[in-house]
Amino acid sequence: MREFKIAQPKTVEELAALLAETKEKALIMAGGTDLIDELKSGVAAPDLVVDIQGVAGLAGIARDKDGLRIGPMTTVAALAGNADVVRDYPILKEAALSLATPQLRNAGTVGGNLCQRPRCWYYRDPQVLCRKKGGFNCFAFQGRNKYHAILGGGGCFIVYPSDLASALISLGARVTIGSARGDKVMPLEDFYKPPSVDVTKENILARDEFLKEVRVPGPKPGRKGTYVKLKERGTWDFAIASAAVTGVVKGGVFSEISIVAGGLATIPWRMKRAEDILRGKPATEALVSQAAGEALKDSSPLAENAYKKDLAAAAIKRAVLALL
Ligand SMILES: Cc1cc2nc3c(=O)[nH]c(=O)nc-3n(C[C@H](O)[C@H](O)[C@H](O)COP(=O)(O)OP(=O)(O)OC[C@H]3O[C@@H](n4cnc5c(N)ncnc54)[C@H](O)[C@@H]3O)c2cc1C
């Protein structure tokens, strides 16, 4: 492991100033469950690690008139056990409890989950200089690609691994990005960018920015949501296909519907074609099957991962039917 310095700011202002002023390559550490693996393997080699465990005000969940405000240092376990989440946002609880193991959920944070790096075996191999690490090739493209992207690829075929991201996007969550230049708020959906924008990263954060807050709109009468995650193993595992669905069925019609797929694409993927088929139409099983079948029409499987199309259609169908 390469040596690095460590900084431990105590306030959000100190954190913002530190990121703005440092000339060194700095990486934020939240719970460390992803970053420390990367440091140990050498896949990440910063000069400075900015440990944000001690920054006041970044952990916790509060409720106000606009909904939930989730601090990025809230652990995944605390999110899953929060009374408001359990009562009003079961989809979030399901996504949180679907990920990793109890130990990792106790240490890993919401912010870390939303900013975690991909699990592609070529990216995680310190011997391999792939495009994401500044090289010229995506080795998954012609190599072993069973777990790789069938949507949003091109130059790089990682799958974005966060279960929370899909659930939060389907709920219409927004994020606050902090920096010494001031805060900015945007839909979580716009936080992620495909490799065609910048192959070396998965989100829009600049080097002086950090994830400061996640905001989830308040609950709405009749709105339901569910998270369906399909894994290769019965024990902890990342999704090979997942569907986060939030919607309202009113008078037998899909009056609102939001479908976000995970495990399939380089970023959490909004299933707009399926949403368009369902929105405003009678909520029948036949229509749901049609929408799920057509959802993957634009996908481009690689040699070993066409099987994901059927799995994704099944996950979408199951999650949408749970709204009825
Ligand atoms: C064995 C294993 C299984 C797992 N299974 C799943 C799974 O099934 N589904 C799933 O979704 N995840 C899974 N994970 C990922 C796990 O959820 C993450 O490791 C965890 O949530 C990261 O949180 P952390 O606080 O430890 O982040 P860290 O490791 O501290 O950071 C992760 C990344 O996020 C960045 N970061 C952290 N906080 C911020 C912030 N506030 N602003 C900007 N950047 C930030 C860091 O710089 C780093 O790049 C698994 C991990 C392991 C090790």
The ligand as an SDF file (V2000), in Angstrom:
LIG
                    3D

 53 58  0  0  0  0  0  0  0  0999 V2000
  -18.3510   -7.6550    0.5440 C   0  0  0  0  0  0  0  0  0  0  0  0
  -19.1320   -6.4420    0.0930 C   0  0  0  0  0  0  0  0  0  0  0  0
  -20.4080   -6.5970   -0.4100 C   0  0  0  0  0  0  0  0  0  0  0  0
  -21.1380   -5.4810   -0.8000 C   0  0  0  0  0  0  0  0  0  0  0  0
  -22.3830   -5.6520   -1.3480 N   0  0  0  0  0  0  0  0  0  0  0  0
  -23.0820   -4.5800   -1.7740 C   0  0  0  0  0  0  0  0  0  0  0  0
  -24.3620   -4.7110   -2.3640 C   0  0  0  0  0  0  0  0  0  0  0  0
  -24.8960   -5.8080   -2.5120 O   0  0  0  0  0  0  0  0  0  0  0  0
  -24.9880   -3.5880   -2.7830 N   0  0  0  0  0  0  0  0  0  0  0  0
  -24.4590   -2.3440   -2.6290 C   0  0  0  0  0  0  0  0  0  0  0  0
  -25.1080   -1.3620   -2.9860 O   0  0  0  0  0  0  0  0  0  0  0  0
  -23.2490   -2.1970   -2.0850 N   0  0  0  0  0  0  0  0  0  0  0  0
  -22.5600   -3.2710   -1.6490 C   0  0  0  0  0  0  0  0  0  0  0  0
  -21.3310   -3.1220   -1.1090 N   0  0  0  0  0  0  0  0  0  0  0  0
  -20.7660   -1.7940   -1.0470 C   0  0  0  0  0  0  0  0  0  0  0  0
  -20.9790   -1.2060    0.3160 C   0  0  0  0  0  0  0  0  0  0  0  0
  -22.3280   -0.8870    0.4650 O   0  0  0  0  0  0  0  0  0  0  0  0
  -20.1250   -0.0070    0.3240 C   0  0  0  0  0  0  0  0  0  0  0  0
  -18.8240   -0.5100    0.5510 O   0  0  0  0  0  0  0  0  0  0  0  0
  -20.4690    0.9810    1.3600 C   0  0  0  0  0  0  0  0  0  0  0  0
  -21.7880    1.4340    1.3290 O   0  0  0  0  0  0  0  0  0  0  0  0
  -19.5590    2.1490    1.1970 C   0  0  0  0  0  0  0  0  0  0  0  0
  -19.7520    2.9690    2.2970 O   0  0  0  0  0  0  0  0  0  0  0  0
  -18.5200    3.5230    3.1170 P   0  0  0  0  0  0  0  0  0  0  0  0
  -19.1010    4.5310    4.0300 O   0  0  0  0  0  0  0  0  0  0  0  0
  -17.7280    2.4440    3.7290 O   0  0  0  0  0  0  0  0  0  0  0  0
  -17.7090    4.2400    1.9520 O   0  0  0  0  0  0  0  0  0  0  0  0
  -16.1490    4.4370    1.7550 P   0  0  0  0  0  0  0  0  0  0  0  0
  -15.4900    3.1350    1.5110 O   0  0  0  0  0  0  0  0  0  0  0  0
  -15.6010    5.2780    2.8370 O   0  0  0  0  0  0  0  0  0  0  0  0
  -16.1890    5.2900    0.4100 O   0  0  0  0  0  0  0  0  0  0  0  0
  -16.6340    4.7170   -0.8020 C   0  0  0  0  0  0  0  0  0  0  0  0
  -16.3870    5.7230   -1.9250 C   0  0  0  0  0  0  0  0  0  0  0  0
  -17.2680    6.8300   -1.7810 O   0  0  0  0  0  0  0  0  0  0  0  0
  -16.5490    8.0560   -1.6480 C   0  0  0  0  0  0  0  0  0  0  0  0
  -17.2940    8.8330   -0.6620 N   0  0  0  0  0  0  0  0  0  0  0  0
  -17.7730    8.3980    0.5330 C   0  0  0  0  0  0  0  0  0  0  0  0
  -18.5100    9.3570    1.1230 N   0  0  0  0  0  0  0  0  0  0  0  0
  -18.4790   10.4310    0.3020 C   0  0  0  0  0  0  0  0  0  0  0  0
  -19.0740   11.7360    0.3590 C   0  0  0  0  0  0  0  0  0  0  0  0
  -19.8590   12.1230    1.3840 N   0  0  0  0  0  0  0  0  0  0  0  0
  -18.8590   12.5840   -0.6670 N   0  0  0  0  0  0  0  0  0  0  0  0
  -18.0900   12.1970   -1.7300 C   0  0  0  0  0  0  0  0  0  0  0  0
  -17.5110   10.9850   -1.8390 N   0  0  0  0  0  0  0  0  0  0  0  0
  -17.7120   10.1000   -0.8330 C   0  0  0  0  0  0  0  0  0  0  0  0
  -15.1440    7.6470   -1.2200 C   0  0  0  0  0  0  0  0  0  0  0  0
  -14.1730    8.5820   -1.6320 O   0  0  0  0  0  0  0  0  0  0  0  0
  -14.9840    6.3050   -1.9130 C   0  0  0  0  0  0  0  0  0  0  0  0
  -14.5920    6.4740   -3.2500 O   0  0  0  0  0  0  0  0  0  0  0  0
  -20.5820   -4.2060   -0.6850 C   0  0  0  0  0  0  0  0  0  0  0  0
  -19.2910   -4.0360   -0.1630 C   0  0  0  0  0  0  0  0  0  0  0  0
  -18.5610   -5.1360    0.2100 C   0  0  0  0  0  0  0  0  0  0  0  0
  -17.1670   -4.9350    0.7460 C   0  0  0  0  0  0  0  0  0  0  0  0
  1  2  1  0
  2  3  1  0
  2 52  2  0
  3  4  2  0
  4  5  1  0
  4 50  1  0
  5  6  2  0
  6  7  1  0
  6 13  1  0
  7  8  2  0
  7  9  1  0
  9 10  1  0
 10 11  2  0
 10 12  1  0
 12 13  2  0
 13 14  1  0
 14 15  1  0
 14 50  1  0
 15 16  1  0
 16 17  1  0
 16 18  1  0
 18 19  1  0
 18 20  1  0
 20 21  1  0
 20 22  1  0
 22 23  1  0
 23 24  1  0
 24 25  2  0
 24 26  1  0
 24 27  1  0
 27 28  1  0
 28 29  2  0
 28 30  1  0
 28 31  1  0
 31 32  1  0
 32 33  1  0
 33 34  1  0
 33 48  1  0
 34 35  1  0
 35 36  1  0
 35 46  1  0
 36 37  1  0
 36 45  1  0
 37 38  2  0
 38 39  1  0
 39 40  1  0
 39 45  2  0
 40 41  1  0
 40 42  2  0
 42 43  1  0
 43 44  2  0
 44 45  1  0
 46 47  1  0
 46 48  1  0
 48 49  1  0
 50 51  2  0
 51 52  1  0
 52 53  1  0
M  END
$$$$
